[in-house]
Amino acid sequence: MSGVPPFERFYECHKGEVLGFLRRRAGRDRADDLFQETFLRALRAYGRLEHGEHLRAWVLTIASNAVVDAARRERPTAELSAEPASEDERPAVEELAPLTDDLPPKERAAVVLRYGYDLDYDAIGAALGSNEQAARQAASAGVRRLRKEKEQR
């Protein structure tokens, strides 16, 4: 695990941004539970990380997946919060969320990280635990699936 900081340092560095992301995405009421779930998932996988690059993208992907998983568990009785967005929010992410909910997890994460956060494929690959080529393929497959879905409507 060369280059991977201790989990405590990783947590301290990213906890504020992750909580803000979860509050914008899922609302204040559910953010605390999703925050705990996000860092529990991160802790479970942390020992398998091979390097400490792109940890921000990695943890935001975990948080995004936690929000989507929670929304799927609660459907159809609840929807993502319609709370007003803060000024620092990236609107592209919010616009992508309802479009990508039905994509497979890796494709969803690749599409959101590429088009919502404008990350390069190398960073996306690192966040997904794969490589640049696999990230490019996942994003491309996700976009193709979305286009096909749109054409069928």
Helices and strands as residue ranges (DSSP letters): H 7-26, H 28-46, H 55-74, H 91-100, H 105-111, I 112-116, H 121-128, H 132-152
